[in-house]
Amino acid sequence: MTNTCRHCQSSRTMAFLDLGYAPPSNDYLSAEALSHPEVTYPLRLFVCQKCRLVQTEDFSSGEALFTEEYAYFSSTSTSWLAHAKTYCDSVIERFSLDAASHVVEVASNDGYLLRNFQEAGIPCLGIEPTHSTASAATAIGITVVEEFFGEELAKGLAKSDLVIGNNVFAHVPDINCFSKGLAACLKPQGVVTLEFPHLLNLVTENQFDTVYHEHFSYISLLSAERILAAAGLRVFDVEQLTTHGGSLRLFACLQGANHTQTGAVNAMRDLEASHGMDDDAFYTGFQTKAEKVKDDFLRFVLDAKAEGKSVAGYGAAAKGNTLMNFAGVGPDAIEFVCDAAEFKIGKYLPGSHIPILAPDELQNRSPDYLVIFPWNLKTEIMQSLDWLAGTRFVTAVPELKIL
């Protein structure tokens, strides 16, 4: 392994996971595109043995992945909207935000979160490079800068009381430039909050399907503190969240700010240390765990096919694309996938080329099995489909379960 860490530039690295070749997980295809060659990239991760940042090998750029037609719209999930509302109410109260404050969200998507600040009369600005989602935010009255966030852009922004980065820290190729940008647009006592899937859960819960090209980094408190400290930021609080299979929410400030560190920071440091996250042993053996899930899933769909049973999927999510491309599953095994996002309906999953249909199609083509690919939303999805009779729900991660 000769990769160089994108944070600390160390060449002391070791292999973590190899999922073969796959197209970008959100690069959904039109019917016309099926007749053209599809670009795939190696999907391999390594861990830096110095700073412990788990990261992809550099084969694709952010510009190539987050295009004008990037297909993820946050407002599609009702539970995610509720999560955002709860967060906004909490930080408005905790940091006494009002009409004299200023809030910036990096990767503001379709405005699902900032609209809560807007409704509270708190000035806010979104940073979102993807035109399709930025346009949706603009349509509801949110001011959006359609650019990739980094240090240079941040220097030209008004200083902010709160800078939000929900599920973007892992998506940036240059994590150092991004972190310096966070520091550059803070007021002296301003606060940064970052949410990202916790690497500890990814490993202990075998969540390998959360690995895709759009995620350049896989982060722990251990690695995040090192990255943020190098940019002049200090973590003073941390919360554990249930979102995305287990996430962290970090609260950070400039090194000289007077925010007092909470006991939760030391508690999380101790938890990660108890699992050995600063040791090589924690990162070995993950490949074998991923391959077992892949083998069990492939065996399930092949057995169902042999028995004449029909299998469909729900949720045209990146998680499902990772799993199906790793397992080599196509429309001969999974007939279709339903998704509530209108932008995806009528298109095809990248790599597997499985058609994406509207959820109403389940009324006409009731399958014997329905695989829920966004397993983190399985409760919400199953409740929305409680009218579906004769179909058994299935999840594949962290292990195959027929519900």
C-alpha positions in Angstrom: 0.0 0.0 0.0 1.7 3.2 -1.2 -1.2 5.7 -0.7 -0.5 9.0 1.0 -2.9 10.3 3.6 -4.9 13.3 2.4 -4.8 14.9 5.8 -1.3 14.4 7.3 0.5 13.2 4.1 1.9 10.1 5.9 2.8 7.2 3.7 2.3 4.8 6.6 -1.0 3.2 5.5 -2.7 -0.1 5.4 -5.6 -1.7 3.4 -9.0 -1.5 5.0 -11.6 -2.5 2.3 -11.8 -3.4 -1.4 -15.2 -3.5 -3.0 -14.0 -3.9 -6.5 -15.1 -1.6 -9.3 -18.3 0.5 -9.3 -19.8 3.6 -10.9 -20.6 6.6 -8.7 -23.4 5.5 -6.4 -25.7 8.5 -7.3 -25.1 8.4 -11.0 -28.5 7.2 -12.0 -29.0 6.4 -15.7 -31.6 7.3 -18.2 -32.9 4.6 -20.6 -30.8 6.2 -23.4 -27.7 6.0 -21.3 -28.0 2.2 -21.0 -26.7 1.8 -24.5 -23.4 3.7 -23.7 -20.4 2.5 -21.8 -20.6 3.2 -18.0 -17.6 4.6 -16.2 -16.5 2.7 -13.1 -13.8 3.4 -10.5 -12.0 1.2 -8.0 -13.8 1.4 -4.6 -11.0 0.8 -2.2 -10.2 2.2 1.3 -7.1 2.5 3.3 -6.4 3.7 6.9 -3.6 6.1 7.8 -1.6 4.5 10.6 -0.5 8.0 11.9 -3.8 10.0 12.1 -6.2 7.1 11.7 -8.3 8.7 8.9 -9.9 6.0 6.8 -10.2 7.3 3.2 -10.7 6.3 -0.4 -7.9 5.9 -2.9 -8.0 9.0 -5.2 -9.6 7.9 -8.5 -12.5 10.4 -8.8 -12.9 14.1 -8.0 -15.7 15.9 -6.2 -16.5 17.8 -9.4 -17.1 14.5 -11.2 -19.3 13.1 -8.5 -21.4 16.1 -7.4 -22.7 17.1 -10.8 -25.6 19.4 -11.7 -28.0 16.5 -11.5 -26.8 14.9 -8.2 -29.9 13.0 -7.2 -30.0 13.1 -3.4 -32.7 15.5 -2.1 -32.8 15.6 1.7 -36.5 16.5 1.9 -37.5 13.1 0.6 -37.2 11.6 4.1 -39.8 12.7 6.7 -37.6 11.4 9.5 -34.7 13.4 8.3 -36.8 16.5 8.2 -37.8 15.9 11.8 -34.2 15.4 12.7 -33.2 18.7 11.1 -36.1 20.5 12.9 -35.0 19.1 16.3 -31.4 20.2 15.7 -32.4 23.7 14.7 -34.6 24.3 17.7 -31.8 23.0 19.9 -29.0 25.2 18.6 -31.2 28.3 18.4 -31.9 28.0 22.1 -28.4 26.8 23.2 -26.5 29.6 21.4 -29.2 32.3 21.7 -29.5 32.8 17.9 -31.8 35.6 16.8 -32.3 38.2 14.0 -28.9 39.7 14.7 -27.2 36.3 14.2 -25.9 34.7 11.0 -26.0 31.1 10.0 -24.2 29.3 7.2 -24.9 25.7 6.1 -22.3 24.0 3.9 -23.9 21.5 1.6 -27.3 22.9 2.2 -28.9 20.6 -0.4 -32.6 21.5 -1.1 -33.0 23.9 1.9 -34.5 21.2 4.2 -32.6 22.5 7.2 -32.1 26.2 6.6 -35.8 26.8 6.2 -36.1 26.3 9.9 -33.8 29.2 10.6 -35.6 31.2 7.9 -38.9 30.6 9.6 -37.4 31.7 12.9 -36.3 35.0 11.4 -32.6 34.2 11.6 -30.5 35.3 8.6 -28.9 32.3 6.8 -26.9 31.4 3.7 -26.6 28.0 2.0 -23.4 26.8 0.2 -24.4 24.1 -2.4 -22.5 23.3 -5.6 -25.2 21.0 -7.0 -27.5 23.0 -9.2 -30.6 20.7 -9.0 -30.7 20.9 -5.2 -29.6 24.5 -4.9 -32.4 25.5 -7.2 -34.9 23.8 -5.0 -33.6 25.8 -2.0 -33.7 29.0 -4.0 -37.3 28.3 -4.9 -38.3 28.5 -1.2 -36.5 31.8 -0.7 -33.1 30.7 0.7 -30.0 32.5 -0.6 -27.6 29.9 -2.0 -24.0 30.2 -3.3 -23.5 27.5 -5.9 -19.9 26.7 -5.3 -17.7 24.1 -3.6 -16.8 25.2 -0.1 -13.2 25.7 0.9 -10.8 28.2 2.5 -10.8 30.8 -0.3 -14.6 30.9 -0.6 -15.0 31.1 3.2 -12.7 34.2 3.4 -15.1 36.1 1.3 -18.2 35.3 3.4 -19.6 37.2 6.3 -18.4 35.9 9.7 -21.0 33.6 11.2 -22.3 32.7 14.6 -23.0 29.1 13.5 -21.6 27.1 10.6 -23.3 23.8 9.9 -21.9 20.8 8.0 -24.3 17.9 8.1 -23.1 14.8 6.3 -20.6 16.8 4.2 -17.3 16.4 6.2 -16.9 12.9 4.8 -17.7 14.1 1.2 -14.8 16.5 0.6 -11.7 15.5 -1.2 -9.5 18.2 0.4 -10.5 17.8 4.1 -7.8 20.2 5.2 -8.9 23.1 2.9 -12.5 22.4 4.0 -11.6 22.6 7.7 -9.6 25.8 7.3 -12.7 27.2 5.5 -14.9 26.4 8.6 -12.5 28.4 10.8 -12.2 31.2 8.3 -15.9 32.1 8.4 -16.5 32.0 12.2 -17.0 34.9 14.5 -14.5 34.8 17.5 -17.1 33.0 19.6 -18.8 31.3 16.7 -19.6 27.5 16.6 -19.2 24.8 14.0 -21.4 21.7 14.1 -20.5 18.7 12.0 -22.5 15.5 11.6 -21.0 12.4 10.0 -21.4 8.6 10.3 -19.2 7.3 13.1 -16.4 5.0 11.9 -16.8 3.0 15.1 -20.3 2.0 14.1 -19.3 1.3 10.5 -16.8 -1.3 11.7 -18.6 -2.8 14.7 -22.0 -2.9 12.9 -20.5 -4.1 9.5 -21.9 -1.1 7.6 -19.7 -1.6 4.6 -22.5 -0.5 2.3 -22.1 3.1 3.5 -18.8 3.1 1.5 -19.1 4.8 -1.9 -17.0 7.2 -4.0 -18.9 10.2 -2.7 -17.6 9.5 0.8 -13.9 10.3 0.6 -13.4 9.9 4.4 -14.7 7.7 7.2 -14.2 9.6 10.5 -13.9 9.0 14.2 -13.6 11.6 17.0 -9.9 10.6 17.1 -9.2 11.6 13.5 -11.6 14.5 13.5 -9.9 16.2 16.4 -6.6 15.9 14.7 -7.9 17.3 11.4 -9.8 20.2 13.0 -6.9 21.1 15.4 -4.6 21.5 12.4 -7.1 24.1 11.1 -7.2 26.0 14.3 -10.4 24.5 15.7 -11.2 22.8 19.0 -13.9 20.3 19.7 -15.8 21.2 22.9 -18.8 18.9 22.8 -20.0 15.7 21.0 -23.3 14.0 20.7 -24.1 10.4 19.6 -26.9 10.2 17.1 -28.9 7.3 15.7 -29.0 8.7 12.1 -27.3 6.9 9.3 -26.7 3.8 11.4 -24.9 5.8 14.2 -23.4 9.3 13.7 -21.5 11.8 15.7 -22.4 15.5 16.0 -19.3 17.6 16.9 -19.4 21.1 18.3 -16.2 23.0 17.6 -14.9 26.6 18.0 -11.8 28.6 17.4 -8.9 27.6 19.7 -9.2 30.9 21.6 -13.0 30.9 22.0 -14.4 30.5 25.6 -16.7 27.5 25.0 -16.1 25.0 27.8 -15.3 21.4 26.9 -18.0 19.0 28.1 -17.5 15.6 29.7 -19.0 14.0 26.6 -15.7 14.7 24.7 -13.6 12.7 27.1 -16.2 10.0 27.3 -16.2 9.5 23.5 -12.4 9.6 23.5 -12.4 6.8 26.1 -15.0 4.8 24.2 -13.0 4.9 21.0 -9.8 4.0 22.9 -11.6 1.0 24.5 -12.2 -0.3 21.0 -8.6 0.2 20.0 -9.3 2.7 17.3 -5.7 4.0 17.5 -4.3 0.5 16.9 -3.9 -1.4 13.6 -5.9 -4.4 14.9 -9.2 -2.5 14.9 -9.0 -2.1 11.2 -8.0 -5.6 10.1 -10.6 -8.3 9.2 -13.2 -5.9 7.9 -12.9 -7.3 4.4 -14.0 -10.7 5.5 -17.1 -9.3 7.3 -18.2 -7.4 4.2 -17.7 -10.5 2.0 -19.9 -12.6 4.3 -22.8 -10.1 3.9 -22.3 -10.1 0.2 -22.3 -13.9 -0.1 -25.4 -14.3 2.1 -27.3 -11.6 0.1 -26.3 -13.2 -3.2 -27.3 -16.6 -2.0 -30.7 -15.3 -0.9 -31.6 -13.7 -4.2 -30.4 -16.7 -6.2 -32.3 -19.1 -4.0 -35.5 -17.0 -4.3 -35.0 -17.0 -8.1 -34.6 -20.8 -8.1 -37.8 -21.1 -6.1 -39.7 -18.9 -8.5 -40.1 -16.2 -6.0 -40.0 -12.5 -7.0 -37.7 -10.0 -5.3 -37.8 -6.2 -5.6 -36.2 -3.5 -3.6 -37.2 -0.3 -1.9 -35.1 2.8 -1.7 -32.8 3.6 -4.7 -30.1 4.5 -2.2 -26.4 4.7 -2.4 -26.2 1.9 0.2 -28.1 -0.4 -2.1 -25.9 0.4 -5.1 -22.8 -0.4 -3.1 -24.2 -3.8 -2.1 -25.6 -4.8 -5.5 -22.5 -3.8 -7.4 -20.3 -5.6 -4.9 -22.5 -8.7 -5.2 -23.0 -8.5 -8.9 -26.8 -8.5 -8.7 -28.8 -7.3 -11.7 -32.4 -7.1 -12.9 -32.5 -10.8 -13.5 -32.4 -11.3 -9.7 -34.1 -8.0 -8.4 -36.8 -7.0 -10.9 -37.2 -3.3 -9.8 -36.6 -0.9 -7.0 -39.2 1.6 -5.8 -38.3 5.1 -4.6 -40.4 8.1 -3.5 -38.0 10.6 -5.0 -39.5 11.8 -8.3 -36.1 12.7 -9.7 -35.1 9.0 -9.7 -38.3 7.4 -11.0 -38.0 6.2 -14.5 -34.2 5.9 -14.3 -31.9 3.0 -13.7 -29.5 2.1 -10.8 -25.9 2.7 -11.7 -24.0 -0.5 -12.4 -26.8 -3.0 -11.8 -29.2 -1.2 -14.3 -32.2 -2.2 -12.3 -35.2 0.0 -13.1 -36.5 2.6 -10.6 -40.3 2.7 -10.3 -42.8 4.7 -8.2 -43.9 3.1 -4.9 -47.4 2.9 -6.3 -46.1 0.1 -8.6 -46.1 -2.2 -5.6 -49.9 -2.2 -5.8 -49.7 -3.8 -9.3 -46.6 -6.0 -8.9 -46.6 -7.2 -5.3 -43.3 -9.1 -4.9 -42.7 -12.0 -2.6 -39.7 -10.2 -1.0 -38.9 -6.5 -0.7 -35.4 -5.6 0.2 -35.1 -2.4 2.1 -31.7 -0.9 1.0 -31.7 2.2 3.3 -31.8 0.0 6.4 -31.4 3.1 8.6 -35.0 4.1 7.5 -36.5 0.6 7.6 -39.0 1.5 10.3 -40.3 4.6 8.4 -40.4 2.6 5.2 -42.2 -0.4 6.7 -44.8 1.9 8.3 -45.4 3.6 5.0 -46.0 0.3 3.3 -48.2 -1.3 6.0 -50.9 -1.8 3.4 -48.7 -4.2 1.4 -50.0 -7.7 1.9 -48.2 -11.0 1.1 -44.7 -9.4 0.9 -41.9 -10.1 3.3 -39.4 -7.4 4.1 -35.7 -8.1 3.9 -32.6 -6.2 5.1 -29.0 -7.4 4.2 -26.9 -5.3 6.6 -25.4 -5.9 9.1 -26.6 -9.4 8.4 -29.4 -10.9 6.2 -32.7 -10.7 7.9 -36.1 -11.7 6.6 -38.5 -9.6 8.7 
